[in-house]
Amino acid sequence: MQSQAPMVYIITYGCKVNYYESEAVASNLSAMGIANEMVSDGAISHLQSAAAFVINSCAVTSMAEKKSRYGVSKIKRYHPQAKIVTMGCAFGRKTPEMVALEVANTLTDDSVVKSHADGVIVNHKREKAFIKVQDGCKNFCTFCIIPYLRNKIEYRPVDEVVAEIRAQGSHVTSVVLCGINLCYYPDFGALCRAVDECGIAWEISSLEPPMMTPELIATLKDCRHFVPHFHICLQSGCDAVLRDMNRHYTTVEYASIIQKLRAAFPNATFGTDLIVGFPTETDAAFATTLTFLQQLKLDKIHLFPYSPRVGTKAATLPLIQNSIVTERIKKIKQTLHLSD
């Protein structure tokens, strides 16, 4: 980062898919002979010469959008001559706050160079490489803005995914299959079997409960290199709230999935996402969720205070007071002994 040569710096916010797409951009730039480096937004003020910045943004919560905006503002302050190119969900929304930043250069999803496009293979820098295999979601959970921004369902052919994995250097010791909603991959079991034949440790990013069929569980059990860490999105432990969220499973079904996975993988670890303070989460609904979490005994829980996204169905509902949401998050952490 101390080089005097003009550089293109890439800053990424959000999910594993975003990190993959940033690495795709980096690989394409390298193929064109353009020096580039992936950095955090905290490095902006310390960078030397910068020809351009690529900001890969996230819109999943209001805080994620705020961080993306802050990154652009910080670049303008410390590198006023550098070109700024934006990509990702937050800048796809074109909200007044984003438009006010006056950034004209935006990469669309279709213009992001993917694996094998023009002969370019994505070269991953991490020991654990994120491999994007799917894009798009049309579930329209009532709290989620992503289906309004990334609803074009796409998936990568099995042979393309395998070729990318096999092309990585020896520094890549494991891979993570990721997507916006892996439910839409047409034959995920076939993909898993092919990835396992690559002979490298691999795992799966966030999974939706409906994916975890007996057939897929049996397939994963037969895979020799699969790392049994399951991050299965829950969002609420109350059936009434799940219905209001437009989530397509019940708590009984969710618990059954965890039970079956524990039977198949005795040494597995389990994580989930949980939204606290969804507008219809009453005190009784929260108590039900807390009891359900105590019964599940998951290893890791990502807690998210509900963040209204303008344009979603839930955004029209009255909000729960911030103080109540904060207290609920605190109670979950205390009850389940979760670290911050």
N, C-alpha and C positions, 0 to 999 in steps of 0.2 A: 504493500500500500504506500510505500515511500518512493515509488518510481516517479521520475519526472516526465516520462512519456505520456502523452494523452491517452486516457483510458476510458472505456465504457464500463461504468459500475452498475451492477444489477442488485436491486434491493427488493426483497420478497416479504410479503405479509400473508398470513393465512395458512391454508391447508397444504397437505402433501402434494396435491395436484398442482398447486401454484408453484411449489418448489421444483417439481418436475418440469413445468413449462418454462420456468426461469433457466433451468439447466439446458433446456432445448434451445432457447435463445442464445445462451452462452456458447453452446456447441456450434451453432450456425455462424455466430460472429467469428469464432476461432477458425472455422473453415474458410471464411472470407479474409483471414489474415488480420482481423481487428482485435487488438488487445482488450481483454475484458476481465472482470473480477466480480465475484459475488460477495457483497458486504452487507453488514447490518446497518440500520439507520443511525445507530450510535456512532458509526465511523465517519459519517458525513463531514463533520467539522474538522477532522484530522487528515482528510485526503488531500493529496497534492494536486497534480494536474488532472482535470477531468474534461474529456471531450463531450461526454453525454452520460445521462443516467437513465436507466430503465426501472420504473416503479411498477411492480406487480402487486396489485391491490386486492383487498378482501372486503366483502360487504356483509358477511354473515351476522355481524352485530354492529351497533352504532360505534362502539369503541374501535372495532377493526377499521371502519371507515375513517374515523378520526385519526388513527395512526397513519393511514395512507395519506390523508391530507397534510398531516404534520410533516411527513417525509418530504413532500413536494415543497412545502414552505421552507423547510430547512435547507434544501438544495438551492433554492432561489437566494437564500441569504448568504450561504457560504460559497456558492459557485454560480454567480449570476450569468456568466458567459456560457455555461454548459447547456446543451440541448436536453430537454426532458421528454422522455417517451413513456407513456403510461399503458398499462394493460391490466387485465383482471376484472373482477366483478364490480368493485366499487366505482371505477371510472366508466364501466358499462352502464351504470344507472343514470348518469348525467343529472344528478340532483343539483339544485342551485348552489350548494356548497362546493360541489366538484367543478361546476361550470365557472364559478368565481375564481378558481385557481388559474384560469386562462392557459391551460395546457392543450395545445392543438394536436400534438402527435400521439396517436393512440393505436396500439396494435389490437386487432380483433382476434378472437379465438382462431379463426380460419387462417390468419396470417402468421400465427406462431409456428415456427418450424418444428415439426414432429420427427420422430425417429424415421429414418430412411427417406425422408423428403429430400430430393436432390442429392441422394447418396450420403446424407449426413446422419451419422449415428450419434445419439445423445451420450456424451461422455460424463459419467457421474463422478463427482469429487468426493462424495461421502463414502465411508466404509459400508454403511447401510444405505443402499440406493433406493430411492422411491421410483417405482416404475408405473407410469400411468397406463392403464389398460382400458379405461372407459371414461366417457364424458356425458354430461347431461342428466337431468332429472325432471320428471313430470308428475311427481307425487303431490305437489302443492300442499305440503303441511301448512297449516294456517299461520304458523309463526315464521315461515321461511321465505326469504326473497329469492333464493337461488334459482328455483324453477322459472322465475320470470326473466332471469338473466342467462341461464345456461340450460335451455330446454331442448336443445338439439341432441338427440340420443345418438351417440357414436361409440364404437368399440374397435379396438385394434385386433387384427387377426392373430391367432395363436403363434404362427410362425414368425411374425414380426416381433412380438414380445420376446420370444425365445432368442431370436437373433440379437436383439439388443442386450439381453442378459449375457449371452455368450461372448459378446464383443467387449465387455468391460475388463479393465485391468485387474491385476491380482490384488490391488488395494481394496476392491469391493469384495467384502466377505459375506454379505447377505443382502437380500432385496425385499422390498415391501410392495406388494401389488396394491395400487390405489386407484380410485375413481370418484366421481361425484356421487354416483349411486350404483354400486356394483350389482344390484338386483337386475339391472338391465343388460348385463352381459349374457348372451344367449345360451352358452354352455360353459358355465364357470368351472364345472368339474373337469371338463376336457382341458381347459387352460391350466388348472392346478396340476393335473397329471403331467402336462408337457413341461411346465416350469420345474417340477420336481426332478425331471430327467436331466435338467441342466447340472445337477449335482452340487448346487449351492444352497446354503440355508436361506429359507424364505418364509415370509409371513404375510398376512393380509391386513390391510388397513381397516377402517371402520366398516362394519357389516350391519345390514338391516336384519331384524329378527326373521322376516319371512324367507330370507335366503337359506337359513339353517335347517334344511330338510334332512331327513335321515340319509338320503342318497349322498348329499354333499359331505355330511359328517363321516360316512363310511369311506368316501373318496379321500378325505383329508387324513383319516386314520391309516390308510394304506400308503401315504406319501412318506418316504424315508427322511426327507430333508425339511419337512414342514416344521416350523417353530410354533407350538400351540399357545400363542397369545391371541385371545379373542377380545376385540373391542366391539361390543354389540350395543348399538344405540338404544337407550331406553326412553329418555326425555321426561317421563313421569311414571310414578308407581301407583297411579290411581286410574282406573279404567275410564271413569267419566272424563277426566282431563285428557286422556289419550284419544278419546272420541272427538273431543273439542279440537284437538291438535290435528285431526285427520291422520292419525297413526293407525296402521292396519294390523294390530295385534292386541291381545289382552295381557294383563299381568300374569295370568295363569299360563298362557302360552309362552311368555318370556321365561318364566321360572322353569318350565318344562325343558326349554332349549338349554338353559344353563345346566340343568340336571343331567341331560343326555350328553352334553359336552364333557362334563366332569367324569361321567362314567367311561367315556371313550378316551379321555386324556387326563389321567389322574394328576399329572404334574402341570396342567395348564394354568395360565393366569388369565384373569378376566378384568376388563375395564368397560366403562360406559360413559355416556354423556347424559347430563341431567339439567333440564331447565327449571329454575326455581322462580316462582312468582308469575307463572302464566296467568293471564287475567281471570280465568275461571278456577284457579287453584284456591279453594276455600281453606280455612283452618283445618277442617275435617279431611279434605283431600290431601293437604300437606302431611297430616298425621298418618294417613294411610300410606303415603309414599315413604315416609321415614320408617315405618314398620316393615314395609316391603324391602327396603334397602338393608335393614338389619337381618332379615331372613336370607337375602341373597348372598351376603358376605363376599362382595366383590373386592378385588385387589386395588383397583384405582377408579375413582369417580371424578370426572371433569365437571365441575359445577359452573353453570352459566346463569346469571340473573337474566330474567326475560328482557329482551331488547326489542321494542316494537319496530317493525320495518314497514314504512309507509308503502302501501300497495298490497299488503297481505291482508287476509280476512281478519286475523287477530288484532291488527293495528287499529281497528274501529272499536274495540272493546275497552271499557274503563280499566285503567292501570291500578295495580295494587301499590300501596305506598312503599317508597324505597326503604323506609325504616323497617317495614314488615319483611320485605324480601331479604334485607341484610340480616335480620334476626333469624330467619329461616335457614339461611346459608350457614350462619354461625352454629345453629343447633345441629344441623347435619354433621358439620365438622367435629363438633364436640361429641356427639353420640357415636359416630363411627370412627372417631380418632383419626381423622384425616388431617394431613399436613397442608399448609397453604401452598 
